[in-house]
Amino acid sequence: MSSTTVVQNDQQHTLGSSVPPFTAHAISVSLPTWKDNVGYEEGEKRVVDVMVSGYPRFFIHLSIQKLARICEQKFGVQGEKCLLCPTRRIAEQCRQFMVDRSSKAGSTVPVRLVQFTICPEENERQTPCRELHIVLFPGDQFPLAKQFWQHTGLCVSSRYAERCLSMLHEEPSSPQTAMPPTSPIRPPVKPGNRHYSAKSFGKSPPTSPTVPHTQFGGSIANQTAELLSKDHFNYLEERYGRNMPLESAAAAKRAMRRRIAGVLVRDTPNDWSTAGDREAELGPSTRGVEGVTEDDVFLYSTGMSAIWSAHQLATTVRPAAKSICFGFPYTDTLKILEKWGPGCHFFGHGLDADIDDLEKLLENESQQSNGPPVLSLFTEFPSNPLLRAADLPRLRRLADKYDFLIVVDETLGNFVNVEVLPYADIVVSSLSKVFSGDANVMGGSLILNPKGRHYAALKAHMATNYEDSYFDEDAIYMERNSRDFRRRIHVIDENTLAVCSFLRARSLADPHPPARPAIREVYYPTWVTAHNYEKCRVRGPDGRPAGGFGGLFSLTFTSVEASQAFFDTLPCMKGPSLGTNFTLACPYTILAHYAELDWAAGWGVDKDLVRVSVGMEKRETLLKGFEKALLAAEATLQES
């Protein structure tokens, strides 16, 4: 039996389980082999029937499902299904989306809204009532409703649902206790697989706080057994004693906004518990723009809701026009620009030559329009999954000349490493990633540039219309997770550079490649559009680069067999998401673009691409694990 087969058999014990393991609000799911990822996309019962978790915008947490069933039974008629929203405005936006999309398809869907206020018992009056705004529609229209959930990220969180269930005296839908890694797979349920599936449901992991993350390498089963042997009581006391009480949610949000604005004079362990206090010492922002304050930062329930809100803000404040999507982005960013507003122009390569073409488009459009030729330009810095960085200074000059907004997603670069705010009107980020690191809570942020040409109009609209729908308990967990994010990012940056340097030296991209390399290309900002990345890299007081290159990279291979062998052998957690404190890998194109592989390949995103988010494990352990995977990939070339 080959080593690859041994690893596959071992990892099968984790198929469908939550990532991190035994985490009630985990935001990833274990899909440990290439075959499992294809099976998920194709709806194989072997895969979907054992899934207990998933990325929250694609896989609806079982507690949310249970609460939805209660609402359907209470308020639904004639087989109606529902989505649950935390505010009336979001419910109305969901209804509008469903009506607009269905009307364009030829038949308007009937959608109605119900408000359900849930209050605690008399002896629990310190707990506030919670409002559910229920969007009801014919059951066969759930896939359409699910698009709103996926693209906007605005619906209720799993913690919100569990709070509502507790006030209804219903147990959260996570009744099973942790099972040893050698136990049989849980009994099958009937979840769906696809992003818009009406049944993208599965069983929920047990309700418990996050457990410590495993060491990289070694057997997956042994890692899980190690988790089960931890002293949970000591862990809970040491780890969760730092959480703010629930009534301190406002202070937690204020602390995060200050952290993101870069105005906390001291953000050390001794100061963390008071970072949100009114008396906390604040100073000038470190974000590279004078005048940034916490009041320029707005929090959202997910990164996509921040991106969606940035687009909504632009369409409201500025004259109607198409937007620009510059570079190959995470899939839902493009969907937002296409499905809301007048549409978008897509410059999918995001290279310097594309700016030449963009400039021609802007000139032509400006001659045919009395207003700005485009509404806004959205770009990731760097992009996911090709890690390309756009020439932001040049794009800024075009935006100033043609009067459009620039929105930069800094999730992958993060503001410890890159300084993009000076070139943007709006900066967005998924806080669910490295800002959190623990992969047990969702969140997003939007920051306005106070030096931007349209800042006054943008800020005035936000001051009047911003709605804080970020659930208090999620904010408290996110604030706690984020306290040491700078330290974690530096460790992750150094680990990732070491791993990428090792892999590139054994790739076709190296100036002196091996005779039969398995790796074709290593996509990492050190080598990909490095000149543009350097323009925005954070500098120290001496002017030298202080920021790193981030924790994400992608690989392509000289054969599909090499790619699959590398992925299957890599001894780390496998699943969607990134920015985790532990190493996490996925066959990105298979998961994100399975129904459009040829289209993605046309933009340079190959079907054999493996994306890796590097964690905080010991560097020598990481290198040994990646060498093991590389040897397995190279072995496929010898066999062919």
Secondary structure, DSSP 8 states (H G I E B T S, - for coil): --HHHHHHHHHGGGTT-EESTT-TT-SEE---SHHHHHHHHHT-HHHHTT-----TTTS--HHHHHHHHHHHHHH--TTEEEEEESSHHHHHHHHHHHHHHHHHHTS----EEEEEEE---GGGTTS--EEEEEEEEEGGGHHHHHHHHHHH--S--HHHHHHHHHHTT---S-------TTS----------STT-TT-------S--------SSS-HHHHHHHHHTS-HHHHHHHHHTTS--GGGHHHHHHHHHHHHHT-BS--STTTGGGTTSTT--B-S-SSSSTT--GGGEEEESSHHHHHHHHHHHHHHHS----EEEES---HHHHHHHHHSTT-EEEE-S--HHHHHHHHHHHHHHHHH-SS-S-SEEEEESS-TTT-----HHHHHHHHHHHT-EEEEE-TTT-TTTB--GGG-SEEEEETTTTTT-SSS---EEEEE-TTSTTHHHHHHHHHHH------HHHHHHHHHHHTTHHHHHHHHHHHHHHHHHHHHHTBTTSSS--SS-SEEEEE-TTTSSHHHHHHHB-B-TTSSB-----SEEEEEESSHHHHHHHHHH--SEE-S----SS-EEE-HHHHHHGGGHHHHHHTT--TT-EEEE--SS-HHHHHHHHHHHHHHHHHHHHH-
